[in-house]
Amino acid sequence: MSRAAAIELTERFLSDVGGWQALQHARTINRAGRVTDAAYEPPFLRGRVREGDTEYRAGLEILSRTHVENVCGCRESRDWGKICAHSLAVGMAILKPATPVPQSAPPTLPPEPSEPADGLHFATENSAPGIALHIVLPPNLETAWDRGQIALVVEAEQGSRRAPIETLKPGEYRVDESDLRLVAALRRLNGGKIAGMISLPRAAFLQLLSEATSHPRVTLARKNPLRVATERADLDCHELPDNGLELTVKLPPHRKLLTDTSEVWMLTDDRLVQLSRDMPAAYFSLFQAPVRLDPSAAASFLKAELPVLSRVFCVEGIAAPALAEIEEDTETAPPAFELSLEGSLNHLAAHLSARYPHGVFPVESEPGSV
């Protein structure tokens, strides 16, 4: 029994199996020189991809043009069952080799010490004096963000007195849950100490905002209340006359987007809203301008990528019913099992896969032998 002919590796093929957004992210990874040891020995595409301080063994097992299995340990691959940008980047490294560039490790937060260095102890239930913390952001927050460094003040309100938090005398204080989370975040970001005034780079500032979600006392310049919340943005997905699709994120006209790594925040006059978290970077372009998909890419997008986007956005438009059908099929439709055999009567290798409406998944991580 002869082995199937090798599939030619092209950008069009990678786009068909992984989607246009994943391929866009893959190009960025490859241009940054983060792919090493890339090799294509049909049916296996193998390589290593750096993501921050993590290195993934990534690649594809290309059994046919419609039967491609992803091999990567990233979260997107494990949790969502998608062909990820890491594996596509290995293919791009074969097609368009790039010179690797040094990759700095992302900043890590120091562990919070067991005993506070400043002598301040906070708890939600004790008989100590009660205080309330205030987060005061700069009045020119947009300008500070553009400069890459945001200075803010944390004040403690006790009775009729309100002053920077470091003016508190060492001892125990009673706070609510929102303040307790804020204190822990401040210490992680400032070497275990609490500071009344602190200047943070963008990534650290967004970390602090994540802990300040729903905090009741956040203001701009100590006078303008600012609500910190988490919401999903609306994504309008409608069909074009040529059967293609147009994707548009609906945002207020007067807003500032704060984007860093895998987070997108939106600043308006009275709100700071986290629009996404842990979102694949390839989808960030949706927040900049509408994206059009040609008819050849629309069908695979609806089946493979729209369910992923629905976890980040509230999907509206013509694609919403299609999304419901995809999710219903995923939950209720039984899989169709596919068995492919290779070899001879002396040694027969079997590949067993389960085909769902949203993709094909191997039943075993390694093919069995008979």
N, C-alpha and C positions, 0 to 999 in steps of 0.2 A: 504494500500500500504506500503510495508516494505521499510525501509531505506537501501541503498546500504551498502555492507560490508566495514568496515574500511580498508584503505590502510596501509599496514605495512610500517613503516618509516625505511628506510635503506640508507646507503651512496650511493648505486647504484641508488636508486630512486631519491635522491636529485641531483645526477649528471645528470640523464636523463632529469629532468625538468629544471635545471638551467644552465647546461654546466660545463665542467671540470674546466675552469678558475674561474668561480664564486665560485665553491665548494672549490677550492684551497684557495681563499681569505677567504671563510667562515671558513675553518679550522684555518687559522691564527687568525681571530677575536675570535673564540672560545677559542683557546689556550691562548690568551691574557686575558681571563676572562672578556670580554666586553659584555657578554650576561647575562641578569638577567630575572627572572620570566618566564622562558621557560616552556611551558606546551603543551601537545598534547592531545586534546579532539576531536577526529574525528567528523567532517571533518576539524576542526580548529587547526592549529599550531600557537601559539601566544607567544610573548616574547618581551623583550626590549633590544636594542643594542646601546651601546655608540660609537659614532664616534667623537673624539675630545671632544668639549664641548656641543655636540648635542646628544640627546637621541631619537632614533626612536622606534616607536611601529611597530614591524615587524612580519611577519609570512606568512602563506599560508592557503588558503581554498582549501583543497584537495577533489575534487568532484569525481575524478576517476584518474587512472594512466595517462590519457592523457588530463584531464581537471583540471588544477591547476591554481588558481588565486593568484597573489601576493598582499600582504597587507603591504605596507611600504611607508613612505613619503619622501624617499630619491630622489635625482635628477635622478639617474639612472633608478629608477622605474617610476617616473613621466614623464620624457622626452622621454625615450627610450622604455618604456613599457616592460622592462625585468624583469625576476625573479632575484632579486638582491642577493648579497652575505649576506646582513643583514638577510634576511628571511631564507636563507639556513643555516646561522650560528645558528639560533634558533633551527633548526633541529639537527645540530651537537651538540648543548648543551644538547639535549635530549639523543642522542646516546652516547656521550662521554663528560660527565660533566667536566668542568674545574673550578679551584679555581679562582675567580675574583682577579685581581691585580689592584692597584691604577692606574688611567689614568690621566696623567697631561694634562691640557688644552693647546692647541696650542698657540704659541705667537701671540698676537694681536698688531697691529700698533696703536700708540696713534694718536688721531685726529690732523690734522694740524691746528695750531693756526691761528686766523684771522689776527693777527698782528705779523709779524716775530720778534722773540726775538733778532735777530742779526742786525736788522735795514736795511737789504738788500731787495730791491724790484725788481722783475723781471717781464717784460712784453714783448710781441711780437710787440706791436705797441705803441711807444712813441718817444719822441725826446731826450731821455737819451742816454748816450754813449753806443755804441754797444760792446758786448763782445762775445766770443765763449768759451764754456766749453770743456775740454778734460778729458776723463776717462782713468787713467793709472792703469792697472792691474799689479800684480806682475809677474816677468819673470818666476818664478817657480809656476805658477798657479796650476798645477796638484798636486804638493806637498802640497800647502796651502789647497787645497780642501780635500786631504786625512787627513790633520790634523784637519779639521773642522772649520777653521777660516781663512777668506780671507781679507787681508789688501789691500786697494786701495787708490789712490790719485785722487782728482778732482781739476783740475787747470783751472784758468780763463786766457784767452788770450785777451789782450787789447793793440791794436797797435803792437809794437814790444816786449812787455813785457808779460811773461807768468809765473804765480806764483800760489801757492795754493789759492783756492777760498776764504778762510777766510781772506786773506790779502786785499780783496777789502774794500774800505771805505764805510761806511753806506750811502745808497742813492738808486737811481733808475738806472736800467740798462736794455738795450734792448737785447733780446736773440731770438733765433729761437724756433720753436715748440719743437724740440727734446731736447733742453736745458731746456725749461720750464717744460717738463715732468720729466727730471732728477732732477731738483731742488726740485720739489714736493716730489719725492720719497726719496731724501736724507733727507729732513726735517721729513718725516714720520718715517724714520728709525733711526733718531738721536734726538728724543725728540723735534722736531721743529726747531733745529738749523742746520746750514750748517757747515760742517767740511771739511777741505782740505784733511785730512787723516782719514779714518774710517776703522775699522775692523769689519767684519760682519760674523755671522754664516752662514751655508750653505743656510738655507731657506730664510733668509733675502737677501743674495747675489743673489739668483735666482729671488727674487722679484725685485731687482734693475735691473737685466739684462732684465727682462720683459719690464721695462720702457725704457730701452736703446736700444730696438730693432730698427734697421735701424739708430742708432745714427752715424753720420759721423766721429766722432773723438774718437775712442776707440783704445788703443794701449797696447801692452805688453812692459813693461819697457821703455815707452816713445819713442820707436823707431819702433816697429814692428806693423803695422796696423792690426786690428782685426775686421772682419765684424761680426756684431751681427744680426742674422736673424731668421726667423721662417720658417720651412719646414716640410713636411711630409716624414717620412722614407718609403722606399720601403719594402713591405712585400711580399715575394715569397711564394705562397701556391700551392703546386703541389701534385698530387695523387701518392701514393705508389703502388707497385705491388699487395699488399694485399687489395687494395681499401681504405686504410687509407690515412691520409694526413700528410704532413710535412710542418711546418711553419718556415720560416727563414727571419729574418730582415737583409736586405743588408746594411752594413755600410762600410765605408772606413777602410782599414787595420790598419792605424796608427791614432787612435783617443782615446780620453778619454771621458767616459760617466759620466756626472754629474747628479745624480738622487736623488730626495728628494720628499717625499709625492706623489703628483700626477704629477710631472714634470720630463721630461728627456731632458737633454741638451747634446750636443756633441761638444767637443773641438778638433780642428785640428790645423795645423800650422798657419792658417790665418783666421779661422772662429770659431765663437761660435754660434751654431745653436740650437734653441729650437725645439725638435722633437715631443713633445707632451705636452698637457696641459689639465688638468681635465680628465686624463685617469684613468680608474679603476686600482687600484694597482695590481690586479690579473694578469694583462697583462704585468707587468714589466719583468717577466721571459723571454719574447720573446727577449728582448735586450741582454740577457746573453748567450743564446744557442738556437739552433733549437729545436722546440717542435714537437713531433710526436703524432698523434691521431690514435687510433685503428679504424677499420671500423665501430664498433658499435657507436662510438661518432662522426664520420665524418659527417653524414647526418644532425644531429641536430646542429652541429657547423655551417654548411653552411647556415642553415635557421635562426638560432637564434643569433649567435655571430659574424659571418663575417660582416653583415651590421653595427654592432657597431664598429668593427675594421676598417672598411673602412672610418670612420670619423677621424681616427687617422693616418692611413697608406695609401699609394698608393698601392693597392693590385694588384699583378701580378701573372701570372701563370695560371694553369688550373682553379682556382677558380674564376678568373675575369669574365668569361662569366656567371658562375652561379650567381655571385653577381648581374650582370646586370639584369638577369631574376628575381631574388628575388625583386630588387628594382622596376622593371616594374610591377610585380604582385602586389606589395604593393600599387602602385599608381593607377593602372587601374582596377584590379580585384575587383568585388563587393564582399562584405562579405557574408558568408553563416551563417544564423542565426540558433542558436541551442536553443531549449526550453526544459528544464527538469522540470518535475512536481513531487511534493512530497506531501503526506498527504492523505486526504480523501474527501468525498463529503461535509463534514462540514467545512473543512479548507484545502485549497489547496495552497501550496507555489510554485511559479514559478521562475525559474532562466533563464534569457534570456542573451545569449552571442553571440558575432559576431566573427566568425572564419575567419581570414585572412591567407595568405600563411606564414606569419612570426609569427603567434601566435593567441591566443584566448583571447578576452577582454570582460569583463562584460558590458552590455548595461546600467545597473543601478548599483550603488554602493551597494545597498541593494536589496535582492530579494523581488519582489512584492507578494501580497497575494490577493487571489480571494475569 
